[in-house]
Amino acid sequence: MHRLLRIAFFGLRTNKVRAGLTITGIVIGIAAVIVVMSAGSGLKAYVLGQLAAFGTDVIEIEIKVPSASKTSSQNATGLVTGISITTLIADDAEAIKKTRNISNIYSAVMGQELVQYLGERKKVFLFGTNASYSDVDKSNVAQGRFFTDAEEREQANIVVLGSKVAERLFGANDPVGQTIKIRQRNYKVIGVMEARGAAFFFDYDDLIFLPLRTLQKEVLGIDHVSFMVAQMIDPTRALATQAELTDLLRERHDLTNPDKDDFVVNTMDEAMDILSAVVAAITFLLLVIASISLVVGGVGIMNIMYVSVVERTYEIGLRKAVGATQRDILRQFLLEAIILTGLGGIIGTVLGEVVAFILSRVATSYGLTWHFSISFGAIFIATFTAMVIGIIFGIRPARSAARLDSIEALREEG
């Protein structure tokens, strides 16, 4: 075996360019697999971390397209393309707050409008909510204060700015006490939220917070909400609370058929399971796509090994003439294929981890909590796959070389 290894390495060294091209295909495939698996692991950790930041003691109620599953593309597409669900209202939140396991709740609706301060005009997302938002969502005010229940009921013309909006509109100046215009109506700035960053690629620092009824009546001209977030007294009773709230809302919305529900009640555990499944599906799809490059690399190995057999016909004939058996020739060329894929696997693994590390640093620079992790499972799979590819795609040209007739092979040179 030691002698065959030396012969195999010698054969590869005498054909460096061909060997390098062969290895490149494997390197790209292995690196792609490593990057996808590492990125999938980082994405899953990021998603679950973002959900955990909301706490395990909350439960969410949001609108849903009737007759569509809450996790279906029909529901998501319907809401995105403009199907309007107007049945979830602030009074539903008041009824929910009276249930046994709910301590607090806020309702919310969003819009987008041009906001003006002096000469600055910015299109900004508006977030209408209740005074309880900062308590349930555990958000802090950095300057000034948040609005009160009384101000929300009175439709007061006041706003609380996200930190980025405050910086864009006012720069280094203190915004508290200043006035901005939304739809040519004046709104007094009473506070600035503490910087929070992005969650699920949604930047809370880029919002302007208004009292719910102010945004509903004076800006959007509606009386419904998009979602609610309730805080539970006992998080261990999340499933029982989910069932209770579902029954309550069906009664309030006069629904007897569950398939016609125009709302959905989600627990945090359920949301984690759904998002984990989505991330796993995306990772698997990308992994399949990345694996195609490994197959292409394997075909490249087979083709180049066939070319190698043709070019080295005389060498094969000479080795057979001095006593090499068919088995020796088979093992030599098979070893060459395995060595090529093995080297490609090692280089591809290192390259993939480097690229995954760079991606994690780029994500972190954009404010995403993306932890880099070395996936030893991915390394094992990639290395094992490389060796299997070397054997599968190397065995046919190796057999072809082993079956060459020594006399005919020697004549080829002549």
Secondary structure, 3 states (H helix, E strand, C coil): CHHHHHHHHHHHHCCHHHHHHHHHHHHHHHHHHHHHHHHHHHHHHHHHHHHHHCCCCEEEEEECCCCCCCCCHHHHHHHHCCCCCCCCEHHHHHHHHCCCCEEEEEEEEEEEEEEEECCEEEEEEEEEECCCHHHHCCCCEEEECCCCHHHHHCCCCEEEECHHHHHHHHCCCCCCCCEEEECCEEEEEEEEECCCCEECCEEHHHEEEEEHHHHHHHHHCCCECCEEEEEECCHHHHHHHHHHHHHHHHHHCCCCCHHHCCEEEEEHHHHHHHHHHHHHHHHHHHHHHHHHHHHHHHHHHHHHHHHHHHHCHHHHHHHHHCCCCHHHHHHHHHHHHHHHHHHHHHHHHHHHHHHHHHHHHHHHHCCCCCCCCCCHHHHHHHHHHHHHHHHHHHHHHHHHHHCCCHHHHHHHHC
